Amino acid sequence: MDSEGEIEIREFPRMVCGRAPGGRASQQDALICFHDARADTCLMVLADGMGGDGAGELASGGVIHAARELWDAREWRGQPGALFLESLCQEAHREIRRRNAWVAAEPHSTVVALLIRDGQAHWAHVGDSRLYHFRGRRCLSVTKDHSLARLKVDRGEIAAEQMAADPDQHILLRGLGGAEPPEVEHGYAALRPGQGFALCSDGVWETLTTAELGRLVAEDDLFAAAHAGLTRAGQRGGDTGDNLALILARTPPRRPFWARWLGGRSLG
């Protein structure tokens, strides 16, 4: 927690996750990062809950609960990356459905998750929480929102740059917790040194540009970068701004030629 008591940040090897309430009285964004040093595997999960009377917090908390259960059960060890993330999203959906009886409103949530292992990155998402993939500061890809505003972009009715301000931006076409199991969208990349990722809720990507997110991922100090990004997003969102959640991660830097030639042998 920062000195103002608003920004929560946790740091892990090669990744940082943080969130802030923005201008909201409640926090409906949730996130978690896991790291297994022996298997050199990382899992990052971010969720943005929806629904009044505490339903949003309940829903995003259900996503994190499901992720923790699957991670602790080490399900990721015996499954292909895409299959594990599909299982995570479907189990999160079922967990939210189980929580329906706890509140009067119907809880729903987005999810975006990233699994890094064996030099590969697998990701999955439902809703409008995003994953950005960078090489250095250059954006290689961005997940496609499951929202009415994104559909309007696809139809040519608005430009992609207008999505954040479009009145239909917050109308989702897919989410977790509905009557039917969600259709999960997947992505994959073979990792190279110098690549990085930003996972964020709509409160962040609506206020920070792709170029700004790329600069954050490229910073030497990811903890300071996450703090700066959340602070900037909160300032731009103002008193009515949405909740903010952000995860920054990157691959190890390329080793210099002499280190590769030595093959990891000690110089001493």
N, C-alpha and C positions, 0 to 999 in steps of 0.2 A: 504494500500500500504506500502511496506517495505521501508527502508531508501534508497535503490537503485532504487526505483521506478519501480520495475519489478514484484514483487510478490503481488498479491491482495488476501487478506484473510478476510472472515467475519465469525463471531462466533455467534452461536445460542445455546439454551439449548441442550446439549448432542450431538451437531454436529457442524462441521466446514467445510466451503467450501473455496477453494482457487484455483488460477490459475496463470500462468506465460507464457510469450510468448516463452520461450525457445530460440532457435536460429533463430526463424522466424521473419520477419518484420511485419507480421500481426497476429492478434489473432483470430483463427477460432474456438476455444473451448469456450463454454459458460456453465454456471451452475447457479443454484438457489436453495435456501432452504427456506421452509416455516414451521412455527410452530404455532399451535393453542393451547394455554395453557389450555383453558377451556375444549376442547375435547381431550387434550393430544395426538395430532396427528401431525406427521411430514411428509413432502414430500420433497424429494431430487431429482433433475433432472440435468443430465449432458449430453451435446451434443457436438459432434465434427463435424464441418462443412467441406464440401468438395466442390471444384470448384474454378476456377480462377476468376480474375476480381471482387473480392469482393463477389462472390457467396457463399463461405464457411461461412463467417461471417453472411451473410444474412440468410443462412439456419439454423445455430445453434441458431441465434437470433429468428427465427421463432418457434423453439422448446420451447424456454423459454417464448416467448409470449403466446403460446398455454397453457403452464403449468400455467402461471399466470392467464389467463382468466378462466380456469377451477377451479383453487383454489379460486379465488375471488368470483366465482359463487357458491362456496361451493358444487360443484358436488360430492365431495368425501364423503359427509355426507350421501347421500341417495343411494349409490351404493356399492356393494361388492368391496373389494380392487382390485381384478384382473380386474373387469369390468371397474373400474375407470381408471386404468393404460392403459388398452386397448383403452379406449376413448381418453386418453391423447395422446398416440402414433399416433392414426389415425387422430386426429385433428391437431397434429403437422405436419403430412404428408400433410394434406390438406392446412395448412398455408404455407408450403414451396412451394407447387404447385401454390398457389395464388401469390407468390412472384417471380415466374419465369419471369414474364414480366418486372421486375425491372432491370435485368442484362442480358448481352449477354450470359454468361455461364449459364449452368443448375445447380442450387443449390441442394445439397444433404447433408444429415446429419445422423450421428448415434444418438442413444439415449439410456440412461440407467436411470431408475427411480426407486425409493424406497419409499414406503408408510408404515409408522409405526403407528399403532393404535390398541387399545384393546388387547395389548399383542401379536400382530401378525405383521409379516413383509411380505409385498407383493412386488415383484419387476418384472420389465419387461425390455427387451432390444431388440434393433435392431442394427446390425453392430458389431463393434469390441471394443466399449467402454465397460468396464467390471464392474461387482460387485463381491466383495470378501466377504464372510460371515465367521466370526471368532467366536470361543469360546476362550476367552483369546487370546493367540497368535496362537492357532491352527486353521488352515483353514478348515472349514467344507465344503465349496463349492465355485466354481467359475463359472460364466456364460460362456457359450460356444460361442466363436467368430463366426460370420457369415462371414468368410473370406476364400479365397482360401488356405491360409496356414493352417487353421484349418482343411479344407477338406483333405489336404495332411497328416496331423496327423492322421485323422480318417482312411485313407487308408494305414497307416503304412509306408508312404514314408519318413517322418521325425519324430523326437521326439518332444514332446511338448516343451521341453526346447530350441528347435531350431527355434521356431516360430518367435521370435522377430527379428532375423537376416535373416529370409527367404525373398528372393526377392518378393515373392507373398503375403507377409503379408498385404500389403495395398490394395490388390484387394478384394473388398467386394462383397459378394454374396447377401446381403440384405442391404437395407438402406431406409431412408425416402426421399421422393421427386421424386421418380421414376414414371414411367407411371402407375404402378399398386399399389394398397394399400399394405402396407408391412405386412408380416407375423411376428407377434410379439411373442417372446418367454417369458414365465412367470415362476416365482419361488415363493415359499412360505416357511415360517418357523414360528413355534410357538416360541416366544421369552422367553429366560431365562436370569437371571442376569449374567453379565459378557460376553454377546455376543456383537459383533460389526460388522461394515461394512466399506468397502472402495469402493468407486465408483471412477473410473478413466478413462481418455482417454488413447489411446495407447502410447502417449508420456511418460506417467508415468509407465505403466506396462511393457513397453519394457526396461525400465532402472532400475526399482526397482524390487527386487525379492518378491515372496509371503511372505517369512519369514520377510523381511524388512517391508512390508505393515502390517503384523501382529503385529510387534513391535510398529509401529506408532499408530495403533488402541488401543493398550494396554497402551499407555502412559497416565499418569495422566492429563497432560496438552495437550489437543487436538490441541489448537492453535499453540503451539510450535512444536508439532509433524507434523502438516501440513506444517508449514514453513520449518522445517528440511527436510521433504520428497520432497517438491518442489525444494528446494535448491540443494539437492543431485541429483535429476533427471535432473535438468538443467545443473549441472556440468558434469554429465555423457553423456548427449546428446551433449554438446559442441556447437560450433558455427553453426552447421547444424541440431541441435536437433529440434524435433517437439514441437508444443505447448503443455502445461502441464495443466491438470485440475484434481483436487482431492477433494473428499468429504470424511470426516471421521465422523462416528457416532457410538454410542454405547448405550446399555440399561443402566438403573440405576444400581448401584452396589447392591449386596445382602445386606439387612439390617441385623445387628447383631441380635442374638436370643432375646436379651432383648428388642430391639425395636419392634420386631414382637410380643413378648408377651404383651407388653404394648398397642399394637394395635393403635399406633399413639397418645396415650394420652400424655398430657404435663407432664413433670417432676416437674414443678413449682407449 
